[in-house]
Amino acid sequence: MFDQLINRLKQDSGKWDQCRELFRERHVSAKTILLAEGEVSHQLFFVRKGCLRLWFNHHGKDVSFQFFFENQGVSSFDSFFNGHPSLFSLESIEPSDLVVIQKKDFDRVFQEYPDLKDGFQRILLKRLENYATLFLSRIKNSPAERYAELMEKYPEVIRRVPQHYIASYLGISPVSLSRIRNRR
């Protein structure tokens, strides 16, 4: 998404020169909170390098529900677009290089380039598909089946995300995840 946006803006060099400063590069260390649950999101992040996770606090327990890697964009979209408090936190798992755009600047870019909305809508639909898949998986699959599905569809998560976050994502304890992994 980010590269498509930039490439579209660069087609008109005058516009790109005006918009270039709207996209700020930011390096964050691991375990940096980029958005805290309950805050209003004013930024959209594009991952150049690294890994981010979305999570929420459920009765004092950290529950991870999505991970983002290179070339993916992330924000609390409901909060970002509607000004509602975010239902979750956004945190870096690894040291990460990000490109950040503020809400007011994002609105300006999309007002000047309305054709970019189609690509952004595809990203939002993909995100909804991921949520639906996770929701249905939690209902119909056993923890072992959820882990097998994660290994098959998202091997990057298995390689790069700490086990306690994976266990949280799967809705099981780290001990249960260890047992599942040992049976394989």
C-alpha positions, 0 to 999 in steps of 0.5 A: 500500500505505501509503495503504491501511494508513493509511486502514485504521488511521484507521478506528479513531481510537483505534488510529490515535492509538496507531499514528501514532508508529510511522510516522516520516517521513524525508528523505534526500538522493540517494545515501543507503544505507538498507540495505547488502548483508550487513546485516539489514533492520529497516525497511520504507520507503514512498516518498512522494516520490523514487526508490530502487533495489535493487542488489548488488555483483558482483565489484566491479561495481554491478548495479541490479535494481529501482527504486521510486517514489512510493507504493511500499514496499520493503525486503529482504523476506527479510531483513526477515521472516526476519532473514537478511543482505540480499543487496543494498543499498537506496539513494536515487537522488533526494532522497527523502521516506520513511515508515519503520516498524521491524520490531517495529512492523510486526509489531504493526500486522499482529497488530492488523489481520490483514486488512491481510496480504491487501494486503501479499501482493498487493504481494509477489506483484507484486514476484515477478512483476517479478523473474520478468519481469526474469529471463525478459527477461535470458534471452530478449531482446536488450539492445535488446529489453529497453530497448524493453520498459523504455520501454514498461512503465516510462517513469518509469525512463527519465525519472528514473533515471541512464543508468548505472543503467539500463545496469546494470539491463539487463545492458549497459555504458553505451556499449552503452546509448548505442548502443541509444538512438542507433539509436532 
